């Protein structure tokens, strides 16, 4: 059985179009492994919308986030840091999960 990962509805179109190729999460979601297939659903309503394959899981500090991370999230670096701060207030130790749609 595939494990699941959820995304806010606002990210669905970017994921489906291939514009969003990473997600930045806290340690509670750092356990995914390279090659693992994940069922992707919307956080708000649990609606499934695709399957992704994990390419890598890499630790990163908030201060180490770059324009490349932002581009992979399809936003600016300032937007990325703002979104992360809203979802994980005060958290500095994060994990970059790189993926592609299967």
MOPAC internal coordinates of N, CA, C and O (Angstrom, degrees):
PM7 1SCF
backbone

  N    0.0000 0     0.00 0     0.00 0    0    0    0
  C    1.4594 1     0.00 0     0.00 0    1    0    0
  C    1.5254 1   109.68 1     0.00 0    2    1    0
  O    1.2310 1   121.11 1   -45.86 1    3    2    1
  N    1.3125 1   115.48 1   134.14 1    3    2    1
  C    1.4595 1   120.74 1   179.76 1    5    3    2
  C    1.5224 1   110.37 1   -73.58 1    6    5    3
  O    1.2310 1   121.42 1   -38.11 1    7    6    5
  N    1.3330 1   114.89 1   141.89 1    7    6    5
  C    1.4530 1   118.78 1   171.90 1    9    7    6
  C    1.5252 1   107.98 1   -78.24 1   10    9    7
  O    1.2310 1   121.50 1   -13.27 1   11   10    9
  N    1.3218 1   114.73 1   166.73 1   11   10    9
  C    1.4673 1   120.08 1  -176.18 1   13   11   10
  C    1.5148 1   110.79 1  -116.89 1   14   13   11
  O    1.2310 1   121.57 1   -23.99 1   15   14   13
  N    1.3182 1   114.60 1   156.01 1   15   14   13
  C    1.4524 1   122.89 1   171.31 1   17   15   14
  C    1.5257 1   105.95 1  -140.37 1   18   17   15
  O    1.2310 1   120.81 1   -36.56 1   19   18   17
  N    1.3214 1   116.05 1   143.44 1   19   18   17
  C    1.4590 1   119.24 1   179.88 1   21   19   18
  C    1.5254 1   110.18 1  -114.38 1   22   21   19
  O    1.2310 1   121.64 1   -27.67 1   23   22   21
  N    1.3248 1   114.46 1   152.33 1   23   22   21
  C    1.4604 1   122.88 1   175.28 1   25   23   22
  C    1.5120 1   108.12 1  -132.69 1   26   25   23
  O    1.2310 1   120.61 1   -31.07 1   27   26   25
  N    1.3188 1   116.43 1   148.93 1   27   26   25
  C    1.4585 1   119.47 1   172.87 1   29   27   26
  C    1.5268 1   109.11 1   -62.60 1   30   29   27
  O    1.2310 1   120.99 1   -34.34 1   31   30   29
  N    1.3125 1   115.72 1   145.66 1   31   30   29
  C    1.4671 1   123.57 1  -177.62 1   33   31   30
  C    1.5319 1   111.62 1   -50.16 1   34   33   31
  O    1.2310 1   120.34 1   143.89 1   35   34   33
  N    1.3312 1   116.95 1   -36.11 1   35   34   33
  C    1.4710 1   120.37 1  -175.86 1   37   35   34
  C    1.5265 1   113.11 1   -63.83 1   38   37   35
  O    1.2310 1   119.91 1   163.78 1   39   38   37
  N    1.3363 1   117.78 1   -16.22 1   39   38   37
  C    1.4612 1   121.00 1   180.00 1   41   39   38
  C    1.5353 1   113.58 1   -96.38 1   42   41   39
  O    1.2310 1   119.87 1   172.47 1   43   42   41
  N    1.3197 1   117.86 1    -7.53 1   43   42   41
  C    1.4641 1   121.64 1  -174.26 1   45   43   42
  C    1.5281 1   113.14 1   -56.92 1   46   45   43
  O    1.2310 1   119.93 1   129.89 1   47   46   45
  N    1.3236 1   117.73 1   -50.11 1   47   46   45
  C    1.4712 1   120.82 1  -177.12 1   49   47   46
  C    1.5262 1   111.39 1   -62.63 1   50   49   47
  O    1.2310 1   120.11 1   139.87 1   51   50   49
  N    1.3468 1   117.40 1   -40.13 1   51   50   49
  C    1.4621 1   120.59 1   179.41 1   53   51   50
  C    1.5267 1   111.87 1   -65.72 1   54   53   51
  O    1.2310 1   120.53 1   143.25 1   55   54   53
  N    1.3221 1   116.59 1   -36.75 1   55   54   53
  C    1.4691 1   120.06 1   177.59 1   57   55   54
  C    1.5250 1   109.67 1   -67.47 1   58   57   55
  O    1.2310 1   120.57 1   131.53 1   59   58   57
  N    1.3256 1   116.51 1   -48.47 1   59   58   57
  C    1.4655 1   120.55 1  -177.14 1   61   59   58
  C    1.5272 1   112.33 1   -64.61 1   62   61   59
  O    1.2310 1   120.12 1   150.37 1   63   62   61
  N    1.3333 1   117.37 1   -29.63 1   63   62   61
  C    1.4666 1   120.63 1  -179.97 1   65   63   62
  C    1.5254 1   112.50 1   -86.65 1   66   65   63
  O    1.2310 1   120.56 1   173.19 1   67   66   65
  N    1.3339 1   116.53 1    -6.81 1   67   66   65
  C    1.4633 1   120.10 1  -179.25 1   69   67   66
  C    1.5201 1   113.56 1    82.42 1   70   69   67
  O    1.2310 1   119.86 1  -171.65 1   71   70   69
  N    1.3408 1   117.86 1     8.35 1   71   70   69
  C    1.4669 1   121.13 1   179.10 1   73   71   70
  C    1.5240 1   111.87 1   -79.23 1   74   73   71
  O    1.2310 1   120.29 1   153.96 1   75   74   73
  N    1.3174 1   117.05 1   -26.04 1   75   74   73
  C    1.4699 1   122.56 1   177.68 1   77   75   74
  C    1.5174 1   107.60 1  -107.56 1   78   77   75
  O    1.2310 1   120.49 1   -65.64 1   79   78   77
  N    1.3374 1   116.67 1   114.36 1   79   78   77
  C    1.4709 1   120.88 1  -174.99 1   81   79   78
  C    1.5242 1   113.30 1  -121.27 1   82   81   79
  O    1.2310 1   120.51 1  -175.99 1   83   82   81
  N    1.3366 1   116.64 1     4.01 1   83   82   81
  C    1.4608 1   121.09 1   172.83 1   85   83   82
  C    1.5212 1   108.89 1  -138.37 1   86   85   83
  O    1.2310 1   121.32 1   -17.72 1   87   86   85
  N    1.3139 1   115.08 1   162.28 1   87   86   85
  C    1.4514 1   121.71 1   167.63 1   89   87   86
  C    1.5163 1   106.64 1  -137.18 1   90   89   87
  O    1.2310 1   120.46 1   -35.94 1   91   90   89
  N    1.3007 1   116.72 1   144.06 1   91   90   89
  C    1.4585 1   121.47 1  -178.38 1   93   91   90
  C    1.5222 1   107.29 1  -111.75 1   94   93   91
  O    1.2310 1   121.22 1   -59.08 1   95   94   93
  N    1.3310 1   115.27 1   120.92 1   95   94   93
  C    1.4625 1   121.37 1  -172.49 1   97   95   94
  C    1.5266 1   110.90 1  -129.48 1   98   97   95
  O    1.2310 1   121.36 1    -8.16 1   99   98   97
  N    1.3331 1   115.01 1   171.84 1   99   98   97
  C    1.4597 1   119.98 1   176.23 1  101   99   98
  C    1.5301 1   109.85 1   -89.59 1  102  101   99
  O    1.2310 1   120.56 1     1.07 1  103  102  101
  N    1.3156 1   116.54 1  -178.93 1  103  102  101
  C    1.4725 1   120.63 1  -174.04 1  105  103  102
  C    1.5311 1   113.25 1   -62.59 1  106  105  103
  O    1.2310 1   119.91 1   157.00 1  107  106  105
  N    1.3297 1   117.79 1   -23.00 1  107  106  105
  C    1.4679 1   119.85 1  -179.80 1  109  107  106
  C    1.5271 1   111.87 1   -66.18 1  110  109  107
  O    1.2310 1   120.05 1   162.25 1  111  110  109
  N    1.3381 1   117.52 1   -17.75 1  111  110  109
  C    1.4596 1   121.38 1   178.31 1  113  111  110
  C    1.5346 1   111.56 1  -120.59 1  114  113  111
  O    1.2310 1   120.74 1  -150.62 1  115  114  113
  N    1.3250 1   116.20 1    29.38 1  115  114  113
  C    1.4672 1   120.50 1  -178.95 1  117  115  114
  C    1.5237 1   112.17 1   -96.24 1  118  117  115
  O    1.2310 1   119.95 1  -175.71 1  119  118  117
  N    1.3193 1   117.69 1     4.29 1  119  118  117
  C    1.4683 1   122.90 1  -172.45 1  121  119  118
  C    1.5334 1   114.36 1   -89.40 1  122  121  119
  O    1.2310 1   119.90 1   178.85 1  123  122  121
  N    1.3249 1   117.79 1    -1.15 1  123  122  121
  C    1.4606 1   119.65 1   179.37 1  125  123  122
  C    1.5257 1   109.55 1   -70.36 1  126  125  123
  O    1.2310 1   120.64 1   -25.61 1  127  126  125
  N    1.3310 1   116.38 1   154.39 1  127  126  125
  C    1.4599 1   120.88 1  -175.54 1  129  127  126
  C    1.5186 1   111.73 1  -122.65 1  130  129  127
  O    1.2310 1   121.24 1   -28.71 1  131  130  129
  N    1.3335 1   115.24 1   151.29 1  131  130  129
  C    1.4629 1   122.17 1   177.24 1  133  131  130
  C    1.5278 1   109.24 1   -52.34 1  134  133  131
  O    1.2310 1   120.78 1   -46.95 1  135  134  133
  N    1.3263 1   116.11 1   133.05 1  135  134  133
  C    1.4577 1   121.47 1   179.28 1  137  135  134
  C    1.5170 1   114.70 1    88.20 1  138  137  135
  O    1.2310 1   120.24 1   167.96 1  139  138  137
  N    1.3140 1   117.15 1   -12.04 1  139  138  137
  C    1.4672 1   120.68 1  -178.93 1  141  139  138
  C    1.5286 1   110.19 1   -70.71 1  142  141  139
  O    1.2310 1   120.86 1   -43.37 1  143  142  141
  N    1.3238 1   115.95 1   136.63 1  143  142  141
  C    1.4637 1   121.95 1   175.57 1  145  143  142
  C    1.5247 1   108.58 1   -94.64 1  146  145  143
  O    1.2310 1   120.90 1   -47.87 1  147  146  145
  N    1.3259 1   115.88 1   132.13 1  147  146  145
  C    1.4615 1   121.37 1  -178.54 1  149  147  146
  C    1.5235 1   110.41 1  -122.60 1  150  149  147
  O    1.2310 1   121.14 1   -44.23 1  151  150  149
  N    1.3262 1   115.42 1   135.77 1  151  150  149
  C    1.4657 1   120.87 1   171.60 1  153  151  150
  C    1.5141 1   107.46 1   -77.74 1  154  153  151
  O    1.2310 1   120.75 1   -49.88 1  155  154  153
  N    1.3288 1   116.16 1   130.12 1  155  154  153
  C    1.4602 1   120.83 1  -176.85 1  157  155  154
  C    1.5221 1   109.55 1  -108.67 1  158  157  155
  O    1.2310 1   121.66 1   -51.08 1  159  158  157
  N    1.3313 1   114.44 1   128.92 1  159  158  157
  C    1.4604 1   119.16 1   177.47 1  161  159  158
  C    1.5203 1   110.11 1  -135.58 1  162  161  159
  O    1.2310 1   122.04 1   -14.15 1  163  162  161
  N    1.3319 1   113.70 1   165.85 1  163  162  161
  C    1.4628 1   120.66 1   179.11 1  165  163  162
  C    1.5248 1   109.75 1   -77.86 1  166  165  163
  O    1.2310 1   120.73 1   -44.85 1  167  166  165
  N    1.3158 1   116.21 1   135.15 1  167  166  165
  C    1.4590 1   122.21 1   178.19 1  169  167  166
  C    1.5272 1   111.24 1   -60.05 1  170  169  167
  O    1.2310 1   120.70 1   139.28 1  171  170  169
  N    1.3395 1   116.26 1   -40.72 1  171  170  169
  C    1.4595 1   120.55 1  -172.72 1  173  171  170
  C    1.5254 1   113.72 1   -66.95 1  174  173  171
  O    1.2310 1   120.16 1   139.47 1  175  174  173
  N    1.3511 1   117.31 1   -40.53 1  175  174  173
  C    1.4709 1   118.37 1  -173.93 1  177  175  174
  C    1.5314 1   114.23 1  -130.64 1  178  177  175
  O    1.2310 1   120.25 1  -178.08 1  179  178  177
  N    1.3447 1   117.12 1     1.92 1  179  178  177
  C    1.4556 1   119.93 1   178.19 1  181  179  178
  C    1.5110 1   114.80 1    74.22 1  182  181  179
  O    1.2310 1   119.90 1  -172.04 1  183  182  181
  N    1.3276 1   117.80 1     7.96 1  183  182  181
  C    1.4619 1   121.13 1  -177.99 1  185  183  182
  C    1.5277 1   111.72 1   -71.48 1  186  185  183
  O    1.2310 1   120.97 1   -56.26 1  187  186  185
  N    1.3406 1   115.75 1   123.74 1  187  186  185
  C    1.4650 1   121.69 1   178.73 1  189  187  186
  C    1.5262 1   109.74 1   -68.57 1  190  189  187
  O    1.2310 1   120.12 1   -40.64 1  191  190  189
  N    1.3582 1   117.37 1   139.36 1  191  190  189
  C    1.4611 1   117.88 1   175.61 1  193  191  190
  C    1.5134 1   115.17 1  -136.22 1  194  193  191
  O    1.2310 1   118.54 1   169.47 1  195  194  193
  N    1.3207 1   120.38 1   -10.53 1  195  194  193
  C    1.4627 1   120.34 1   173.07 1  197  195  194
  C    1.5284 1   110.47 1  -174.91 1  198  197  195
  O    1.2310 1   121.30 1    -3.12 1  199  198  197
  N    1.3176 1   115.12 1   176.88 1  199  198  197
  C    1.4643 1   122.79 1   172.69 1  201  199  198
  C    1.5133 1   107.28 1  -119.84 1  202  201  199
  O    1.2310 1   120.68 1   -43.38 1  203  202  201
  N    1.3357 1   116.30 1   136.62 1  203  202  201
  C    1.4614 1   120.57 1   176.58 1  205  203  202
  C    1.5222 1   109.72 1  -119.47 1  206  205  203
  O    1.2310 1   121.42 1   -22.60 1  207  206  205
  N    1.3291 1   114.88 1   157.40 1  207  206  205
  C    1.4584 1   121.20 1   173.39 1  209  207  206
  C    1.5169 1   108.13 1  -112.51 1  210  209  207
  O    1.2310 1   120.87 1   -51.08 1  211  210  209
  N    1.3295 1   115.95 1   128.92 1  211  210  209
  C    1.4583 1   121.79 1   179.65 1  213  211  210
  C    1.5272 1   109.08 1   -73.42 1  214  213  211
  O    1.2310 1   120.63 1   -52.49 1  215  214  213
  N    1.3243 1   116.39 1   127.51 1  215  214  213
  C    1.4622 1   121.42 1   176.50 1  217  215  214
  C    1.5203 1   111.42 1   -94.05 1  218  217  215
  O    1.2310 1   120.38 1   142.89 1  219  218  217
  N    1.3359 1   116.88 1   -37.11 1  219  218  217
  C    1.4619 1   120.98 1   178.98 1  221  219  218
  C    1.5214 1   109.92 1  -166.86 1  222  221  219
  O    1.2310 1   121.34 1   -20.33 1  223  222  221
  N    1.3335 1   115.05 1   159.67 1  223  222  221
  C    1.4585 1   122.68 1   172.58 1  225  223  222
  C    1.5260 1   105.74 1  -131.07 1  226  225  223
  O    1.2310 1   120.98 1   -63.12 1  227  226  225
  N    1.3462 1   115.74 1   116.88 1  227  226  225
  C    1.4526 1   121.07 1  -172.63 1  229  227  226
  C    1.5233 1   110.85 1  -128.73 1  230  229  227
  O    1.2310 1   119.99 1   -51.67 1  231  230  229
  N    1.3433 1   117.62 1   128.33 1  231  230  229
  C    1.4673 1   118.78 1   176.28 1  233  231  230
  C    1.5229 1   111.11 1   -66.87 1  234  233  231
  O    1.2310 1   120.77 1   -34.49 1  235  234  233
  N    1.3340 1   116.14 1   145.51 1  235  234  233
  C    1.4665 1   121.67 1   177.96 1  237  235  234
  C    1.5275 1   108.27 1  -151.58 1  238  237  235
  O    1.2310 1   120.84 1   -36.16 1  239  238  237
  N    1.3188 1   115.99 1   143.84 1  239  238  237
  C    1.4560 1   120.69 1   173.67 1  241  239  238
  C    1.5269 1   108.82 1   -91.11 1  242  241  239
  O    1.2310 1   120.58 1   -30.07 1  243  242  241
  N    1.3190 1   116.50 1   149.93 1  243  242  241
  C    1.4674 1   120.75 1   179.11 1  245  243  242
  C    1.5340 1   109.96 1   -51.46 1  246  245  243
  O    1.2310 1   120.30 1   138.89 1  247  246  245
  N    1.3355 1   117.03 1   -41.11 1  247  246  245
  C    1.4739 1   121.35 1  -177.97 1  249  247  246
  C    1.5215 1   113.03 1   -68.79 1  250  249  247
  O    1.2310 1   120.30 1   164.84 1  251  250  249
  N    1.3400 1   117.03 1   -15.16 1  251  250  249
  C    1.4697 1   121.50 1  -179.25 1  253  251  250
  C    1.5266 1   113.16 1   -94.04 1  254  253  251
  O    1.2310 1   119.88 1   177.39 1  255  254  253
  N    1.3200 1   117.83 1    -2.61 1  255  254  253
  C    1.4634 1   120.19 1   179.59 1  257  255  254
  C    1.5251 1   109.61 1   -65.05 1  258  257  255
  O    1.2310 1   120.89 1   -39.86 1  259  258  257
  N    1.3364 1   115.90 1   140.14 1  259  258  257
  C    1.4576 1   121.54 1  -174.75 1  261  259  258
  C    1.5245 1   111.44 1  -123.93 1  262  261  259
  O    1.2310 1   121.52 1    -4.26 1  263  262  261
  N    1.3259 1   114.70 1   175.74 1  263  262  261
  C    1.4669 1   120.78 1   175.00 1  265  263  262
  C    1.5310 1   110.34 1   -60.43 1  266  265  263
  O    1.2310 1   120.06 1   147.69 1  267  266  265
  N    1.3284 1   117.49 1   -32.31 1  267  266  265
  C    1.4691 1   120.50 1   178.19 1  269  267  266
  C    1.5257 1   110.35 1   -63.60 1  270  269  267
  O    1.2310 1   119.96 1   134.48 1  271  270  269
  N    1.3249 1   117.68 1   -45.52 1  271  270  269
  C    1.4694 1   120.11 1   176.03 1  273  271  270
  C    1.5284 1   109.65 1   -57.04 1  274  273  271
  O    1.2310 1   121.18 1   134.50 1  275  274  273
  N    1.3300 1   115.35 1   -45.50 1  275  274  273
  C    1.4659 1   119.85 1  -178.61 1  277  275  274
  C    1.5285 1   110.93 1   -61.00 1  278  277  275
  O    1.2310 1   120.41 1   135.98 1  279  278  277
  N    1.3339 1   116.81 1   -44.02 1  279  278  277
  C    1.4666 1   120.70 1   179.17 1  281  279  278
  C    1.5294 1   110.59 1   -61.68 1  282  281  279
  O    1.2310 1   120.52 1   140.70 1  283  282  281
  N    1.3360 1   116.61 1   -39.30 1  283  282  281
  C    1.4659 1   120.32 1   179.15 1  285  283  282
  C    1.5252 1   111.59 1   -68.51 1  286  285  283
  O    1.2310 1   120.51 1   158.76 1  287  286  285
  N    1.3173 1   116.62 1   -21.24 1  287  286  285
  C    1.4687 1   122.28 1   175.90 1  289  287  286
  C    1.5312 1   111.23 1   -92.90 1  290  289  287
  O    1.2310 1   120.51 1   175.86 1  291  290  289
  N    1.3453 1   116.64 1    -4.14 1  291  290  289
  C    1.4659 1   123.69 1  -177.51 1  293  291  290
  C    1.5263 1   112.00 1    61.16 1  294  293  291
  O    1.2310 1   121.30 1  -132.67 1  295  294  293
  N    1.3502 1   115.12 1    47.33 1  295  294  293
  C    1.4580 1   121.34 1   175.12 1  297  295  294
  C    1.5263 1   109.08 1  -154.71 1  298  297  295
  O    1.2310 1   120.64 1    -5.97 1  299  298  297
  N    1.3278 1   116.38 1   174.03 1  299  298  297
  C    1.4558 1   119.79 1   176.53 1  301  299  298
  C    1.5319 1   109.19 1   -79.89 1  302  301  299
  O    1.2310 1   120.61 1   -15.57 1  303  302  301
  N    1.3245 1   116.44 1   164.43 1  303  302  301
  C    1.4612 1   120.27 1   178.98 1  305  303  302
  C    1.5269 1   110.89 1   -62.39 1  306  305  303
  O    1.2310 1   120.04 1   138.91 1  307  306  305
  N    1.3173 1   117.53 1   -41.09 1  307  306  305
  C    1.4692 1   120.60 1   177.73 1  309  307  306
  C    1.5287 1   111.37 1   -62.09 1  310  309  307
  O    1.2310 1   120.77 1   137.69 1  311  310  309
  N    1.3290 1   116.13 1   -42.31 1  311  310  309
  C    1.4746 1   119.96 1   177.84 1  313  311  310
  C    1.5286 1   110.28 1   -63.14 1  314  313  311
  O    1.2310 1   120.77 1   136.41 1  315  314  313
  N    1.3247 1   116.13 1   -43.59 1  315  314  313
  C    1.4623 1   120.74 1  -178.77 1  317  315  314
  C    1.5277 1   110.61 1   -60.28 1  318  317  315
  O    1.2310 1   120.48 1   131.51 1  319  318  317
  N    1.3171 1   116.69 1   -48.49 1  319  318  317
  C    1.4672 1   120.15 1  -179.61 1  321  319  318
  C    1.5329 1   110.89 1   -63.06 1  322  321  319
  O    1.2310 1   120.25 1   143.55 1  323  322  321
  N    1.3190 1   117.13 1   -36.45 1  323  322  321
  C    1.4665 1   121.10 1   178.32 1  325  323  322
  C    1.5314 1   110.74 1   -65.21 1  326  325  323
  O    1.2310 1   120.65 1   133.08 1  327  326  325
  N    1.3354 1   116.37 1   -46.92 1  327  326  325
  C    1.4706 1   120.74 1  -179.78 1  329  327  326
  C    1.5245 1   110.50 1   -61.27 1  330  329  327
  O    1.2310 1   120.36 1   134.62 1  331  330  329
  N    1.3310 1   116.92 1   -45.38 1  331  330  329
  C    1.4680 1   120.49 1  -179.90 1  333  331  330
  C    1.5264 1   110.47 1   -62.76 1  334  333  331
  O    1.2310 1   120.52 1   138.61 1  335  334  333
  N    1.3292 1   116.60 1   -41.39 1  335  334  333
  C    1.4641 1   120.41 1   179.47 1  337  335  334
  C    1.5266 1   111.90 1   -63.69 1  338  337  335
  O    1.2310 1   120.57 1   146.96 1  339  338  337
  N    1.3379 1   116.52 1   -33.04 1  339  338  337
  C    1.4692 1   120.28 1   177.83 1  341  339  338
  C    1.5252 1   111.26 1   -71.84 1  342  341  339
  O    1.2310 1   120.54 1   140.20 1  343  342  341
  N    1.3356 1   116.57 1   -39.80 1  343  342  341
  C    1.4613 1   120.54 1  -176.46 1  345  343  342
  C    1.5306 1   111.15 1   -80.09 1  346  345  343
  O    1.2310 1   120.53 1   139.80 1  347  346  345
  N    1.3302 1   116.59 1   -40.20 1  347  346  345
  C    1.4664 1   122.54 1  -177.45 1  349  347  346
  C    1.5385 1   110.34 1  -125.73 1  350  349  347
  O    1.2310 1   119.68 1  -110.64 1  351  350  349
  N    1.3270 1   118.22 1    69.36 1  351  350  349
  C    1.4677 1   120.08 1  -175.93 1  353  351  350
  C    1.5344 1   112.07 1   -58.16 1  354  353  351
  O    1.2310 1   121.14 1   -50.03 1  355  354  353
  N    1.3287 1   115.42 1   129.97 1  355  354  353
  C    1.4608 1   121.19 1   176.27 1  357  355  354
  C    1.5117 1   115.94 1    78.21 1  358  357  355
  O    1.2310 1   120.12 1   177.80 1  359  358  357
  N    1.3238 1   117.38 1    -2.20 1  359  358  357
  C    1.4665 1   119.86 1  -176.90 1  361  359  358
  C    1.5247 1   110.54 1   -87.03 1  362  361  359
  O    1.2310 1   120.63 1   -46.53 1  363  362  361
  N    1.3282 1   116.41 1   133.47 1  363  362  361
  C    1.4578 1   121.45 1  -179.42 1  365  363  362
  C    1.5230 1   112.03 1  -109.90 1  366  365  363
  O    1.2310 1   119.86 1   150.53 1  367  366  365
  N    1.3402 1   117.87 1   -29.47 1  367  366  365
  C    1.4721 1   121.98 1  -176.92 1  369  367  366
  C    1.5250 1   109.33 1   -94.20 1  370  369  367
  O    1.2310 1   121.65 1   -66.63 1  371  370  369
  N    1.3300 1   114.45 1   113.37 1  371  370  369
  C    1.4580 1   121.65 1  -174.28 1  373  371  370
  C    1.5189 1   110.69 1  -126.59 1  374  373  371
  O    1.2310 1   120.82 1    -5.59 1  375  374  373
  N    1.3260 1   116.04 1   174.41 1  375  374  373
  C    1.4673 1   122.25 1   178.24 1  377  375  374
  C    1.5194 1   109.25 1  -134.03 1  378  377  375
  O    1.2310 1   121.12 1   -49.54 1  379  378  377
  N    1.3246 1   115.47 1   130.46 1  379  378  377
  C    1.4631 1   121.53 1   176.51 1  381  379  378
  C    1.5241 1   107.48 1   -92.88 1  382  381  379
  O    1.2310 1   120.76 1   -61.83 1  383  382  381
  N    1.3094 1   116.14 1   118.17 1  383  382  381
  C    1.4699 1   121.78 1   175.10 1  385  383  382
  C    1.5246 1   107.28 1  -103.29 1  386  385  383
  O    1.2310 1   121.02 1   -69.22 1  387  386  385
  N    1.3184 1   115.66 1   110.78 1  387  386  385
  C    1.4595 1   121.94 1   178.86 1  389  387  386
  C    1.5324 1   107.83 1   -90.99 1  390  389  387
  O    1.2310 1   120.36 1   -40.62 1  391  390  389
  N    1.3333 1   116.92 1   139.38 1  391  390  389
  C    1.4675 1   120.03 1  -175.39 1  393  391  390
  C    1.5204 1   111.69 1  -152.66 1  394  393  391
  O    1.2310 1   121.47 1   -13.11 1  395  394  393
  N    1.3224 1   114.79 1   166.89 1  395  394  393
  C    1.4582 1   121.66 1   168.61 1  397  395  394
  C    1.5251 1   108.65 1  -140.85 1  398  397  395
  O    1.2310 1   121.11 1   -23.70 1  399  398  397
  N    1.3282 1   115.49 1   156.30 1  399  398  397
  C    1.4710 1   120.56 1  -179.70 1  401  399  398
  C    1.5185 1   109.39 1   -73.15 1  402  401  399
  O    1.2310 1   121.41 1   -38.04 1  403  402  401
  N    1.3150 1   114.90 1   141.96 1  403  402  401
  C    1.4695 1   121.54 1   177.38 1  405  403  402
  C    1.5087 1   109.62 1  -107.92 1  406  405  403
  O    1.2310 1   120.10 1   180.00 1  407  406  405

